[in-house]
Amino acid sequence: MQLHDIWFVIIAFLWTGYFFLEGFDFGIGVLTKLLARNRSEKRVLINTIGPVWDGNEVWLLSAGGATFAAFPEWYATLFSGFYLPLLLILVCLIVRGVAFEYRAKRPEERWQRNWEHAIFWTSLLPAVLWGVAFGNIVHGVKIDAHKEYVGGVLDLLNPYAILGGLVTLALFTFHGAVFASLKTVGDIRERARRMAGVLGLITAVLAVAFLGWTQADKGDAGSLVAMIVAVVALVAALGANRLGREGWAFAFSGITIAAAVAMLFLTLFPNVMPSTLNESWSLTVTNASSSPYTLKIMTWCAAIAAPIVMLYQGWTYWVFRKRIGTQHIAEAH
Amino acid sequence: MELALAPETMARWQFGITTVYHFLFVPLTISLAALVAGLETAWVRTGKQKYLKATKFWGKLFLINIAMGVVTGIVQEFQFGMNWSDYSRFVGDIFGAPLAFEALIAFFFESTFIGLWIFGWDKLPKKLHCFCMWMVSIGTVLSAYFILAANSWMQHPVGYKYNRATGRAELTDFWKVLTQDTTLVVVFHTLTAAFLTGAAFMVGVSAYHLMRKKHIKVMRTSLRLGLVTLVVAGLLTAVSGDSLGKVMFKQQPMKMASAEALWDKAAPAPFSVFSYGDVAKGHNKVAIEIPGLLSFLAHNDFSSPVPGINDVNKSEQQKFGPGDYRPNIPVTYWGFRWMIGFGMTSFAIGLAGLWLTRKKFWLAPGLRTGDEEPPHLALTKNRTLGARLTKWYWRLAFVTLGFPLIANSWGWIFTEMGRQPWVVYGVLRTRDAVSPGVTQGEVITSLVVFTTLYAILAVVEVKLLAKYIKAGPQELSESDLNPPTKIGGDPTDADRPMAFSY
């Protein structure tokens, strides 16, 4: 295994971490409209992710930075090629961060309501768009001999990619509902569980269609295994949810996300961004990667930093392990 | 018209706007994190309530500010790929590494521990809670360091070789990128300027409350902390700025020549304080100059020759082929002056404040009766400055709050514009760095979207800051005064409301 293969795995790992973690906080954002019945329930939901969403988002920045450093060609083609969708994602992430921090900073109802709308839309849109983006990456896009994306925005909105977007939306919302039932008490916990049951079924239908399509199109034995793991974990998550084993349900919905992301990256390898115009124009781990020296330094950095990050982020979840309910929510300050 | 809307121009405007905007928040974040951590440490060590009140008050302003810093920072990482894809291809091997290091080492630190700090008031023992703020502070400093290492490489590329086969610059010595003199001096200068910014902010807000005779205990402490920091940071900013200037004279003579609008070689070279006329076309109807000072800034003596714009342009033409290697002279000339002028004015106002509030005057038993007495600035031991003059100092100090922000912005504009037409000095031209596949429409869309969004957010942020500044420090609650002694809080108060919630 060469360094650029290792970096392919590390980037897959960073995206997995990102979708696992920000997946549930996107889901919570969407659920503020689907699940919460009143203002204080909305606040309960938002506060379940309050201490952690910011740390979750850094997984994206790490994935982006790592791609820039390890596969500059991939970074350049991807972000200049998917220009407008990425712009929309960035706008969402900006507004979303501000919305969480500023929502409770003024008492006026209109102020808070506006930020609540913002939280819903800026959680929903990226949840869809990341799926669309990955659908296109896996499926391949119009890349010319100079490694430039030459398609338009509408090329990105093909049925396969849109299905991918629906899958991530459903999966993240399901993951969020499971998280909500794990982190709350009282009435909202019960409703979160019931909603997770429904969302899980929708997710299962969409995910089986999307992953099956992927498998039929690009799959091999490895991706088939990953797909089976994803589907089994999803069923297990649904079962655990029904039995009220919320911790297990969350672990399994997390495994579903991890296995699905793994499957996408397995079908991608050794490409990082296949070209639909000419197979030999595809970006691969070899023609898109940095020099071995850079990769070596980066490997040292990741090998030392990543476990430490996981340790202290894990500790955060431990510190805030208690469930919260409407009675815990103090007046805003 | 066509030229004005060229993708390169649009992309540069976008980069300029998003970066300068981002950098309004960064210096405040860096310095306030450390100052809040310092105040919280004072509370942990002394148990005095005024420190806890101050920690919470400044902490809140810090949070409003860091939220914007964080979200605008996300754009910074991605727009290299969006608008500058050929730049990313050419330098990703080098430039990407410090960015990735920043995310993995610094940004995770900052964002994780800030969550612990915000929500941890009733979940963490106070020492551990204070520790979290120090972690945030370390994160912000590390973050600045990695980004400035990346930027310094663009100013003065080292530790790389050009690979003809791949057509890109490749890293050969990462240690050199992290430790070259440009990086170290720029980090020093940026951090000192950051502390100048946060200190001026603290002084300004404290002065506002003292003028209105409110929250005197907390604000007096904050004022003194701010003033001391302002003066120390101001001095160090000047010292570090001087070292940075000397490095620049060596590495980017064109930037320094255009900072002075010095057209032809001079020995001794004067420092131009102000000039009226056309700086873009060689001087000048009115010029106020300090003889020999530029020579001193460049070489530490008052007579050495300093090359002018025309000299450097000629030598660069010989080196890199025909072309115009001059940056925009008025922008660099005035940017340099606004940076120094606004920075040093804040320093001077801080110095005056420090003298006016000396312990033996301000706190002299003859001049006050109790802790909550509104302060009069003392001129001498026996005579106060008078209510009106005192008020004027508070006003001046309040206005000063914005000066370092202007200085910082012009500092960056000067640094980045002064490097043009190069994006990587002497290696890659800006016009060769833009994304070839991105259309004019796309760049204009994103420029308009970001500018509009940032403008709206600026209004929101300023209003919110104003509200919380006006409100002043809050009274402490029961849970503030009895922080938990165990991680996760005490099991007996499971149903207690959270100390902080969104």
Interface residues (C-beta under 8 A of the other chain):
Chain A: R43 I46 N47 G50 P51 V52 W53 D54 G55 E57 V58 L60 L61 S62 G64 G65 A66 F68 A69 A70 F71 P72 E73 Y75 A76 T77 L78 F79 S80 G81 Y83 L84 L86 L87 L90 V91 L93 I94 V95 R96 G97 V98 F100 E101 Y102 R103 A104 K105 R106 H146 K147 E148 Y149 V150 S290 S291 Y293 T294 I297 M298 C301 A302 A305 A306 V309 Y312 Q313 T316 W318 V319 F320 R321 K322 I324 Q327 H328 I329 A330 A332 H333
Chain B: L63 I64 A67 M68 V70 V71 T72 I74 V75 E77 F78 F80 G81 M82 N83 S85 D86 S88 R89 V91 G92 D93 I94 F95 G96 A97 L99 A100 F101 E102 A103 L104 I105 F107 F108 S111 T112 F113 I114 G115 L116 I118 F119 G120 K123 L124 N163 R168 E170 L171 T172 F174 S435 P436 G437 V438 E442 T445 S446 V449 L453 L457 V460 L464 K467 Y468 Q474 I487 G488 G489 A494 D495 R496 P497 M498 A499 F500 S501 Y502
